[in-house]
Amino acid sequence: MDASTLTYIFVGISFALYIGIAVWSRVGSTKEFYVAGGGIHPVVNGMATAADWMSAASFISMAGLIAFLGYDGSVYLMGWTGGYVLLALLLAPYLRKFGKFTVPDFIGDRYYSDAARLVAVVCLIFISFTYVAGQMRGVGIVFSRFLEVDINTGVVAGMAIVFMYAVLGGMKGITYTQVAQFCVLIFAYTVPAIFISMMVTGNPVPQFGLGAEVTDGSGLTVLGKLDSVLQDLGFNAYTEGTKSKADIFAITAALMVGTAGLPHVIVRFFTVPKVSDARKSAGWALVFIAILYTTAPAVGAFARINFINEVNETPYQATPQWFKNWETLGLIGWQDKNGDGAIQYRAGAPFEGTPTFKEDGRGVSGERIVLNTTTANANEVYVDRDIMVLANPEIAQLPNWVIALVAAGSLAAALSTAAGLLLVISSAVSHDLLKKTFMPAITDKQELRYARLAAACAIGVAGYLGINPPGFVAQVVAFAFGLAAASLFPAILMGIFSRRMNKEGAIAGMLVGLFSTFAYIVFFKFVSPELNTEENWLFGISPEGIGAVGMVLNFMVSAIVSKTTKAPPPEVQALVEDIRIPSGAKAGHVH
Amino acid sequence: MEKPSKPDGDITISAHQKNANSYWKENISLLLKLLAVWFAVSFGAGILFVDALNAIDFFGVKLGFWFAQQGSIYVFVILIFVYAALMRRLEQKHGLED
């Protein structure tokens, strides 16, 4: 059977599964809608958290990023996993003991202030929409590449699926759907990785791949070969990287702390029965995440080797089919600078910016004609980093069912994260804005109706952002992590570990962290992108890492302001004492 | 509430408070130790001292690079389970299980 028929079948079966689960697990109360009734087993919750967390970026983009960044790509690996240590040790058990529904709920109650609650809601909505736009776009791209429909149709199909299980099933539906999605995505990720590992090193375990010998008879290890080949082509050594230590340090810190502060991840720990389960569950989440995250560096390294082997010095007419497929989609571009008809892959940008192609007519070798201004270096190929995982099965000439599996897996990754984000947005609106702030008189039934309505609206907005992506989607990923690190994480942490922290301190800290980080990113990404170079950065820290500085500012401002203003009321101090003690968590959950 | 002894007088209340305080202190000291390991394997081995460690060969991979892309993740997983188990023991010791 051909790849696209198989893809329809695989995607169809997985979607039917998700909808089936949604119908089976539909909810009738706000407690079920927000926290799945609070009775999710820690291993199940760990799996759901892993799916929730691993987005289109983890599944599709990360291995490609690492393939092209080498050592510099380590920031994603350490940053996106190390945050779970912070989460398990510093936040999850205490938030579970607190036993409410949302992150703004905790901040509002702990800082006895609706202003604090509102600041938290604003942070949460901003972070979540930034993130969800990318997911919907990811869904569209996967549909268009594998099912040959246009991107908008793909986005609408994705919206319909998420609508079914997020609106019907709330957190309960999402949890069980995410378990299914985790299984699909991890299978889809590891199967091609094992095949490619066999091909490149003869060892089926990708985790051992980096140090394994390449089967080409050269006697070099994978990393050794990459280092030497890349340096011959004028690149930096794979294991060295180019970023400064200060920047690597800051980006890793911002990603770690941001991960621990992301609301859609935090709320997953409200759904387990006990405080001790919250700790265990964070451990399980990281186990499931680590399966993908320890495979990714190998996939990245193999992909880079294969790419160089198959493309460099190959005449265009002899390039493999995948090269032409991705060129058709505009994610690969080739400019024959020296007119030899063969592809030279070297360091540097082949031409200025991302490729724009001439609509009709082909070049001398039959390639699409790139209209961009040529640069002076010898490199002739533009390759979008996102294609690495998606193209891998084709590069390795794997059977068609593997290609279909990767399509289903990437959709699972994008949809599971989108659903988690949409749920935290809808709970923040219905619970924190309506019930806790503006309409305290509504009943549980009405609140549930508003929650569903809010989820439906959020899906509409997310779909709109997916179809009309603001040109800056790729630019703003730094926002989500930086802002979570600079605003929510410190406020929650101090709420647990400092009895003396008061509302004045927390609000001042969140605002300073939020605005300083926001201003820095906006300045370098949008106002003066031409100044976005190392000499101009504060302490040599790029916009991606500035959240770490924002976090430090938040802590400092909070400490100073809280020292000079009056201590929180005794009942709040008692609340802090209470969340530090695990016993009584079940009782605390009854509303 | 599932507290081991019902606090029914000033003496037991303060005993309970003392118990909670010593539980919290031990928790903090455990946290700091584990976070020190967390910092050492990621920011330490993977970033600050990566060049020195890269001189060491670890199953065909430079050791610093290995910590940055693989090793730190394995250690993170172990850290969380160690924390969960030790906290469970600490809770039992103080009679504060949920």
Interface residues (C-beta under 8 A of the other chain):
Chain A: I66 Y71 G73 S74 L77 M78 T81 G82 Y84 V85 A88 L89 L90 P93 K97 Q207 F208 L210 G211 A212 E213 T221 V222 L223 G224 T239 K245 I248 F249 T252 A253 M256 K274 V275 S276 R279 K280 A282 G283 L286 V287 A290 Y293 T294 P297 E577 R580 I581 P582 S583 G584 A585 K586 A587
Chain B: M1 E2 K3 A20 Y23 W24 N27 L31 L34 L35 W38 S42 F43 G46 I47 L48 V50 N54 F58 F59 G60 V61 K62 F65 W66 A68 Q69 Q70 S72 I73 Y74 F76 V77 L79 I80 F81 Y83 A84 M87 R88 E91 G95 L96 E97 D98
